[in-house]
Structure formats: structure tokens, C-alpha cells
Amino acid sequence: MLVLARCRAYLAVAGGIDVPTVLGSRATYVRAAIGGYEGRALRAGDLLAVGAATGAHLHHAVDVRGLDLQRATVRYVAGPHHALLTDEARRLLATAPFRLAPGSDRMGLRFEGASLALRAPVEPLSAGVAMGTMQLPPGGAPIVLMADRQTTGGYPCIGGVAAVDLPALAQLRPGEAVRFEEVSLEAAEALYLVRERELDRIRRLLAMPP
């Protein structure tokens, strides 16, 4: 099964790719050179073995239009240091476009555009971070932490991207622009439940006999 969506494509193979598991996963973590195929990115000429398929082959055409991968506006919930932004920085965060910087990777998405300032310099103690945490380094360009993020961070946390919009962020190409929109925690949770119901619908369709 091949699913195309903007910047990245996903290839699903019956039986999966037969590589050794590391911490229960066959994924590749390039920064640590572990997992996947020799702990590195694939190169032309690599040969990948396929595992034994289990269960029936799938022959369904599944409508995934309910999964929004092309949002121009990314919703976020204010973080513990959001109130430390200047009034102008809060206005810019809510109205100005931010472009994905070329230096972005699976650890964090770096954004270029308006520079965001705090009312006064602050050096918070390092705290746990989650996927979608919005950090603000001293330079004023926000970073959104992604799949290969570190476990803790010491930059001010100005927000957290709503879970439903993380896939859209992951599909951005360098230079593409998005805008950020603040929503309440309750709104973000409601959006998450709608997305989970849509995923459950797709799971049920895939479980049906062809």
C-alpha cells in the first residue's frame, strides 16, 4: 500500500521489513545510528528482506479525507511561558506567517519569520518535553519538537501544538509557510477525539473481509 501526501510517502508491505528490532521497534534512529537497516538512511542498491505475512491481504480502497494533512493554520495550546511574550510577540505569533527552515529535522522543526521576544530574559529549569512542544530559543525563532526530540528542554515553552495538527506539520517542505492559532485545551481535546473516531472508522474498514 502506497500513501502519498505532500512531502513524504509511506510504503506498507505485507509482513513488514525484516530487520532486527531495537527496543521493540524496527524504525531507524539516524542520530544514534541504531535500528532499521544498519542504523542509517537507505541508499540506492540496498536490499531489504520482507517478513512473513500474517492474516488476509488487504484489498480495500479507504477514504482518508477526514485526516487533514494540508492545514495552512496550525493550532496550539498556550504553554507555561506564553504569558512572558511581549504584546507584540503574541500578536505576531497569532497573525504572522512562519516558514519552515532548511535546518529542520525529525528532532525539531525550526521556523523563520517574525522574531518573538520575551518581556524579560528567562532561563527556566530543564523540564520534560513532548512531541509538539513549542520552544523559544534566545534568537526569537520558534522550534516545534518532533519524533526524535530530546527528553528534556531548557528553552521557554510558549505552547504545545494540538496533536491533530502534528501530521500536517510533519508534511511541510522547507520554505513552506504556516500560521499559528491559539486554542483552548478543551478545543484541542475535542479535535483529538474527532480524529480518533475517524481513525477507528478506517481501522474497522481495514478489518472487513475484502
SULFEN-V338958 format. One record per backbone hydrogen bond with DSSP energy under -1.0 kcal/mol. NH is the residue of the N-H (numbers start at 1). CO is the residue of the C=O. Records with the same first field share a line. If there is no record, write none. Layout:
# SULFEN-V338958
NH: CO / CO
This chain:
# SULFEN-V338958
3: 10
5: 8
8: 5
10: 3
12: 1
16: 13
18: 49
19: 17
22: 25
25: 22
29: 34
34: 29
39: 35
40: 37
46: 43
51: 16
67: 64
74: 179
76: 181
77: 160
79: 158
81: 157
82: 79
84: 81
85: 82
86: 117
90: 86
91: 87
92: 88
93: 89
94: 90
95: 91
96: 92
98: 178
99: 112
100: 176
101: 110
104: 101
105: 108
109: 144
111: 142
112: 99
116: 140
119: 84
127: 153
129: 151
132: 145
133: 130
134: 159
135: 143
136: 156
140: 137
143: 135
144: 109
145: 133
146: 107
148: 106
149: 146
153: 127
158: 134
159: 134
160: 77
161: 132
162: 75
165: 162
169: 165
170: 166
172: 169
175: 100
176: 173
178: 98
179: 72
181: 74
183: 76
188: 184
189: 185
190: 186
191: 187
192: 188
193: 189
194: 190
195: 191
196: 192
197: 193
198: 194
199: 195
200: 196
201: 197
202: 198
203: 199
204: 200
205: 201
206: 202
207: 203
